[in-house]
Amino acid sequence: MGALRRIGRLSRREAGLLVQALGTVLRVRLHLLRHTHDDLRRLIGSYPVPDAQAEVPRADLAEIAWSVRSAARLVPGASCLTQASAGQLLLARRGYPSTVRLSVPARAAAPGKLAPHAWLMAGNTIVLGGTVADYASHRMLHDFTLPLPVLK
């Protein structure tokens, strides 16, 4: 009941952002369950991002971060990859470049235990995934950039 009460206190704009993020988080979560990750990458890459160097306004980053984190609480199994991919899709819809970065902790929590993590980056700004300190303790594995790199 507390969640419904909090939702009822949102402004019209915040409620719209939350609904949009909820639909996107659900879409990404279902896509990851039913399709391959490559299919999800193609879906996200289908949105035109005209300027790979465009700087995303801080207000847009804050809206995306808040709305995706809030929506993810309502979607079972909305992992860091789900959240980062949903955030990238929302940024792509606005025409902004971003990167989903996969990493692992530099030091494993337990021997033989791999704990991969996904981050959403806009330039050098962490949008979703954790703090700067968390990020510094990880080793980067792979980036999924948007717009897609042009092959020559």
C-alpha positions as CSV (number, residue, x, y, z in Angstrom):
1,M,0.0,0.0,0.0
2,G,2.9,2.3,0.7
3,A,4.1,2.1,-3.0
4,L,0.6,3.1,-4.2
5,R,0.5,6.1,-1.8
6,R,3.9,7.2,-3.1
7,I,2.8,6.9,-6.7
8,G,-0.3,9.0,-5.9
9,R,2.0,11.8,-4.7
10,L,3.9,12.0,-8.0
11,S,3.5,15.0,-10.2
12,R,1.9,14.4,-13.6
13,R,5.3,14.6,-15.3
14,E,6.9,12.1,-12.8
15,A,4.0,9.7,-13.2
16,G,4.4,9.9,-17.0
17,L,8.1,9.2,-16.7
18,L,7.4,6.3,-14.3
19,V,4.9,4.7,-16.6
20,Q,7.2,5.0,-19.6
21,A,10.1,3.5,-17.6
22,L,7.9,0.7,-16.3
23,G,6.9,-0.2,-19.8
24,T,10.5,-0.1,-21.0
25,V,11.8,-2.1,-18.1
26,L,9.1,-4.8,-18.6
27,R,9.9,-4.8,-22.4
28,V,13.6,-5.3,-21.8
29,R,13.0,-7.9,-19.1
30,L,10.7,-9.9,-21.3
31,H,13.1,-9.5,-24.2
32,L,16.0,-10.9,-22.2
33,L,13.8,-13.9,-21.1
34,R,12.5,-14.8,-24.5
35,H,15.2,-13.7,-27.0
36,T,18.9,-13.4,-27.3
37,H,20.9,-10.5,-26.0
38,D,21.9,-9.7,-29.6
39,D,18.1,-9.3,-30.4
40,L,17.9,-6.7,-27.6
41,R,21.0,-4.9,-28.9
42,R,19.4,-4.7,-32.3
43,L,16.2,-3.3,-30.8
44,I,18.1,-0.6,-28.9
45,G,20.3,0.1,-31.9
46,S,17.2,0.7,-34.1
47,Y,16.7,4.1,-32.6
48,P,18.6,6.9,-34.4
49,V,21.2,8.7,-32.4
50,P,22.4,11.5,-34.6
51,D,25.3,12.8,-32.7
52,A,27.6,10.3,-31.0
53,Q,29.4,13.2,-29.1
54,A,26.2,14.9,-27.8
55,E,26.2,15.7,-24.1
56,V,23.1,14.5,-22.3
57,P,21.6,17.2,-20.1
58,R,22.0,16.4,-16.4
59,A,18.2,16.7,-15.9
60,D,17.6,14.0,-18.5
61,L,20.1,11.7,-16.8
62,A,18.5,12.3,-13.5
63,E,15.0,11.5,-14.9
64,I,16.1,8.3,-16.6
65,A,18.0,7.1,-13.5
66,W,15.1,7.9,-11.1
67,S,12.4,6.4,-13.3
68,V,14.3,3.2,-14.2
69,R,15.3,2.5,-10.6
70,S,11.7,3.2,-9.4
71,A,10.2,1.0,-12.2
72,A,12.7,-1.8,-11.6
73,R,11.4,-2.2,-8.0
74,L,8.1,-3.2,-9.5
75,V,9.4,-5.7,-12.0
76,P,10.6,-9.1,-10.6
77,G,14.1,-10.0,-11.8
78,A,14.9,-6.5,-13.1
79,S,18.7,-7.1,-12.9
80,C,21.4,-4.5,-13.4
81,L,21.6,-5.6,-17.1
82,T,17.8,-5.0,-17.4
83,Q,18.0,-1.6,-15.8
84,A,21.1,-0.5,-17.8
85,S,19.5,-1.7,-21.1
86,A,16.2,0.0,-20.3
87,G,18.0,3.2,-19.5
88,Q,19.9,3.0,-22.7
89,L,16.7,2.5,-24.7
90,L,15.1,5.5,-23.0
91,L,18.1,7.6,-23.8
92,A,18.1,6.4,-27.4
93,R,14.4,7.4,-27.7
94,R,15.5,10.9,-26.8
95,G,18.3,10.7,-29.4
96,Y,21.2,10.6,-26.9
97,P,24.3,8.4,-27.0
98,S,25.2,6.1,-24.2
99,T,27.0,2.9,-23.3
100,V,26.0,-0.2,-21.4
101,R,29.3,-1.3,-19.8
102,L,29.8,-4.9,-18.5
103,S,32.3,-5.4,-15.7
104,V,33.4,-7.7,-12.9
105,P,34.7,-6.8,-9.5
106,A,38.5,-6.6,-9.5
107,R,38.5,-8.9,-6.4
108,A,36.0,-11.8,-6.3
109,A,33.8,-12.0,-3.3
110,A,34.5,-15.7,-3.1
111,P,37.0,-17.9,-4.9
112,G,35.6,-19.0,-8.3
113,K,32.5,-16.8,-8.0
114,L,32.1,-14.4,-11.0
115,A,29.7,-11.5,-10.3
116,P,29.3,-9.6,-13.6
117,H,27.7,-6.2,-13.4
118,A,26.1,-3.8,-15.9
119,W,26.5,0.0,-15.9
120,L,24.7,2.7,-17.9
121,M,27.2,5.4,-18.9
122,A,26.6,8.7,-20.7
123,G,30.0,9.9,-21.5
124,N,32.0,9.6,-18.3
125,T,28.8,9.9,-16.1
126,I,27.5,6.8,-14.3
127,V,23.7,6.9,-14.9
128,L,22.8,3.5,-13.4
129,G,24.8,0.8,-11.8
130,G,26.3,2.2,-8.6
131,T,28.7,4.8,-7.2
132,V,32.0,6.0,-8.5
133,A,33.7,4.0,-5.7
134,D,31.9,0.8,-6.9
135,Y,32.9,1.5,-10.5
136,A,36.5,2.0,-9.5
137,S,36.6,-1.5,-7.9
138,H,35.5,-3.2,-11.2
139,R,37.4,-4.4,-14.3
140,M,35.7,-3.5,-17.5
141,L,34.8,-6.4,-19.9
142,H,32.8,-5.0,-22.8
143,D,30.9,-1.9,-24.0
144,F,27.7,-1.8,-25.9
145,T,27.7,1.7,-27.3
146,L,25.0,3.7,-29.0
147,P,25.1,4.9,-31.6
148,L,26.5,1.7,-33.0
149,P,30.1,2.0,-34.3
150,V,30.4,2.3,-38.1
151,L,32.2,-0.6,-39.6
152,K,34.6,0.3,-42.4
